[in-house]
Amino acid sequence: MISISLCMIVKDEEGVLGQCLDSAKELVDEIIIVDTGSKDKTKEIAYRYTDMVYDFQWTDDFSAARNYSFSKATKDYIMWLDADDIILKKDLDQLKLLKKQLNLEYDVIIMKYVVQRDPNGQETYACYRERLVKRSNNFKWHDPIHEHINFYGKVLNTEIAITHTGVTRNSKRNLSILKKFIENSNSFHPKYLFYYARENNALGNLDEAIKYYLKFLDIEPDIYSPYSEACIQLSQIYKAQNQDKLALKTLIRSFEYEPVRAEILCLIGKYYIDKKDYCTAIYWYKLALSIPKPTLSWMFVMEEYWEFIPYIELCHCYYHMGDIDLALSYHKKAAQLKPKHPAVVHNQKFFNTLAKASKCHL
């Protein structure tokens, strides 16, 4: 059995810190909270769970704060969480079992990071992150924002999840940190051009966003950069500007960088649905169903695009092409995955009405 230090950095998190620590306290052996300047009751809440609460002067550098929190750890492994993360009971039970089974054999334990769930709790947006690291390896965080650990050694991959509950991000702060980092750094990973574009996009600085999405996409590809995500976001800007052909071209451009992804194929399919070219749309949605979903992806995966959305849209397409039987068959496939989804509920009512009108039983 191993011991675990939970290390967190916080600022003005009184609304969420308690639920985070409540979800993790049964798992960990010590809790370390580093406060970077809270003006609310965050520290008061932290002291209810631990005496290991430290102040750290904020320097626009998340890695510096995280490394300081790691320096206070004393247990075998270090686990990191954000204040708006929680561990659901099913995942906590799996983690407790894993903790009992582990020895010091592994250097890193990878876990799923679920950033979005639908109203029924099903995952819709997730990736994998290094979540537990061996303290004796002295792993360090790197880069001032969107920080990461350059880990090495023996890795254990798991499907245990941490669930992120936050719904907003501080784009103005993030943009300021990114701007300073890009301007002052002699060398930085190209993905930071993408992050800079994304924050500009979130703030409505669309010309600047387009400029940096294109800069990012013009750089030699590597396996650690979110090219498909960049193409999706850039295409959405073009679509909002009524530049539909440029939006389509941008989606197709993603094929230059990495294996084909269902998210891209479905968005191409939606382009043809909007043009009422249902036959072509069907091709793209069926192609989306034919490719394997990536496993242990460091990039975010939009879960619904890998089965559910193709089924919903194929139902839509076949109905408009007059093939009610095929439309119904794809509706049933979608219903098996998400029976309470609003689109499924709506379609079921429609097919029920259709059945009554034709005196059939579905």
N, C-alpha and C positions, 0 to 999 in steps of 0.2 A: 504493500500500500504506500502511496506517495502522499506528500503534504503539498498544499497549494497556497500561494500568496495571491490575493486579488489586488491588483494595482489599478487605480483610476485617477484621471485628472478631471477636475470639475470647476465650473464657474456658474453661479446663479442657477443651480439645478434643483431648487427646493421642490419643484412640482413633480420631479421624476426620480430623484435619488433614492427615496425611501423604497419605492417599489422595486428598483433595481437591486438594492442590497437585501431586501426581503427575499427576493428570488434566488440569491446566491449564497446567503449566509450559512445554510446547512451544508454547503459543499466545501467551502474554503476554510483554511486554518488561521489565516490572518487577513485583515483588510487594511489596505493602505490607501488613503485619500490625499491627493495633492490638490490644494485649492489655489487657483491662479488669480484670485481677486474678487471673490463673491461679495455682493452687497446685500444679499438676501439671507435666508436662514439655512443655506446649504451646509455650512460648517456645523451648525447646531444639530442638524439631522445626522451628519456624518458621525458626530461624537456619540450618538445613541448606539452605534454599531462597533465603534473602534476608538482606541486612544491614539492610533497612529494616523493623525491628521496633520498635514504639513502645509505651510505656505510656500508658494513659489512665485517669484515675480515674473509676470507674463512678458515675453519678449517676441511675440508673433512667431513662435516656433513650437509646434506641437511635439516634435521629437524631443526637444530639450526638456519639456515638462514630463513626457512619458519616461524618458531615461532617468530623470530624477526620481520618479515614482518607483521604477525598477530598482534603483540603488538602495531603496529602503527595505526591499524584500529579504526574507530570511529562510523561506521554505524551499522544498525541492524544485517546485515548478512555479512559474509566474503565469497568471491568467490576467488578461486585460479586458475591461469592459468600458463602454461609454455609459454615462448616467441614464441615457434614454434607451438602454438595452435591458432586456430581461431574459431569464432562463425559464421557459415554460416547464410545467411539472414533468411532462413525459421526457423532456431533454434532461432535466435535473436528475431524474431517476437513472437515466442512462449514464450520466456523468458520475453519479455516486458509485455505480457498479464499475465503471471504467477506473475510477480512482482506487478502488479496492484491488483491481486486477493488475494495475500497472506497477512496474518497478522502475528503475532508473535507466532502462534500456533505450528509451526514445528521447530524442533531442527536441522534437517538435510534434505537437498534436494539432492536426488541421480539423477545423469544424466549419459547418455551414453558417453563413451570415445571411439571415432572412430579413430583408429591408422592407418588404411589403407583403401583406397577406390580404386576401379578400375578406368580406364580412363573415364568411363561414370558417375563417382561420386557415384556409389553404394558401400555400406559398404562391406568390406571383412574381417576385423579384428577389433573386438570391445569388450569392457567389460563395467562394470558400476562402477562409483566412487562416493564418497562423494564429492560434488562440491560446495554446499553452506551450510555454518554452522552458527548457531546463535552465534553472538559474545559474548553475555552475558554468554554463557556456558563455555567460556575460554578453548575450545578444544585445545589440543596440538598435534603436530606432533611427531612421534616416529621413531627411528632408523636412522642411518646416510645416508643410501641410500635405494631406493625403500621404501621411507618413507610413513607413513600412519597415519590416525587419528583414535584413539579408540573412536568412537562416541557412543552416547546413546540418548535415548529420542524418541520423535515422529518423524517418518521418512516419507517423501513424495517421492515416487518413480515416476520418469518420463521417457519418451522416448526422451526428448530433448537432443541433442548431442553437445559435443565439438569435433572438428575435429583437430587431430594432423597432422601437415604437415612435421615434421622432417623425414629425411630419413636415418640419421646416428646416432650412439651413440658413446660415448667416452669409449670404452671398456677398454682401458689401465687405465684410471682414475677410472672407476667403479671397476675394478679388484683390484686396490690398496686399495680403500676404503673397499671393501668387505674382503680382506685378513686381514687388520688391525682389522676390526670389529670381524671377526671370531676368530682370535688369541687372542684378548684382552678381549672379552666378556665372562663373566661367564655363561651367559644364552642368547640364541638367538633362534628365530623361525627357525625350520628346512628348511623353504623355502629359507633361505639365502645360504644353501648348493647348492640348485638349481641355484640361481643367480650366485654363484661363478663358478659352472660348465658351465653355459651358457656363461659367459664372457670369460672363457678359450676356449670354443668352438669357439667363434667369433674370437679369436686371433690365432686360429690354434693349441692351446696347447691340442691336442686331448687326450693324455694319462691322463693328469690331469683332463680334462673334464669328461672322462669316469669314473675315480675314484670318482669324487664328484657327478655325476649323480647317481652312484650306492650307495654311502653313503646316499644320499637323499632318494632313493627308499627303502632302508633298514630300515628306521625309521617308527615307528608306524604312520599310516595315520591319518590325521585330515582334516577338511573341508576347510581349508584356504591355502592349498598347491597345486601347479600346477602339479599334478602327470601325467596327460595325456600329458601335454606339455613336461615334462621331458622324458617320454617314446618316444614321437615323435622325439625329438632332439637326444636322444641316439640312436634310431633305424636308424636315418639318418647317423650318424657317422658309424655305423656298415655296412650300405648299401654301403657307399662310400668306405669302406674297403673290399667290396665284401664278407661280412659275412651275406648273405641274410637270412639264417635260424635264426641267432642270432638277426637280425633286426626284423623278424617276431615274435620271442619269446618275444622280448621287447615290441612290440605293444600289444600283448596278455596279457602281465603282467599288463598293465594298468587296466584290469578288476578287479584286486585285490583291487583297491584303491577307485574307485568312479563309479557312474553310467556310462554306456556305452555311448561313444560319437561318433558322426558321423565322426569326423576327423580321429579317430582311425580305424573305420570300413572301411572307404574309402581307407586308406593306406594299410590295409590288402587286400582289393580288388585289389589294384594296384600291390601288390606282386604277386597275382595269374594271373593278366593280363600279367605281365612280364614273367610268366612261361607258358603263352598261355593256362592256365586252365580257360577258359572263363565261364564255368558252375559254378565253385566254386566262381569266382569273382562276378558273378551275385548274388549269395546268399548274399555276404557281402554288395554289393551296395543296394540291396533291404532292407536288415536289416537297413542300414543307413537311408533309407527313412521312415522306420516304427517307429522311435523313435522321441519323441518330442524334439524340440530345447530348451535348458535351457533359462529361463527368468531371468532377473536381475542377470546375472552371474557375480561374482567377478573375475572369470577366463576369459581369452580372448576366444572368440568364433570366429572360422574361418568360416564366414558366408557361403561361397560357398560350403562347404562340407555338408551342411544340405539339399540341394536340387539340386543345379546346377551341381556340379561335379558328383553325382550319375546318373543324367540324361545323362550327356555327356558320361560317361563311360559305362552305360547300352546300349546306342546307339552303342558304339564301340563293346561291347561284342556280342550283338545280330547280328550285321552285320557279324562279324567273324564266328558266328555260322550258318549263312545262313538265318536268319529270318529278311528279309528286312523290312517287315511291322512293326514289333516291334521296330526295330532300328529307323525307321522313326518316330514312335510315341514318342519315348524318345527324339529324336532330337527336335521335335516340343515343347515338355515340356521345354527343355532347352532354346529354342528360345523365349518362352514366358517370361522367367525370364531375359535373357540377349541377346537380339536380335543382338547386335553389337559386342558381344564377338568374338574374332578371331576364336575360335573353332567352334562356331555356324555358322559364316560366311563361314568357310571352309567346314563344313558339308553340308550347304545348297547348295553350289556350286556343291559338290559331288552328292547330291541327284538330283539336277537339271540335271546334266550330265547323271546320271543313268536313269532318266525319259525319256530324249530325246532318249537315246539309246534303250529303250524298248517301245518308242512311247506312254508313259503314261503321264498324267498330275497330278502333285502332289499338 
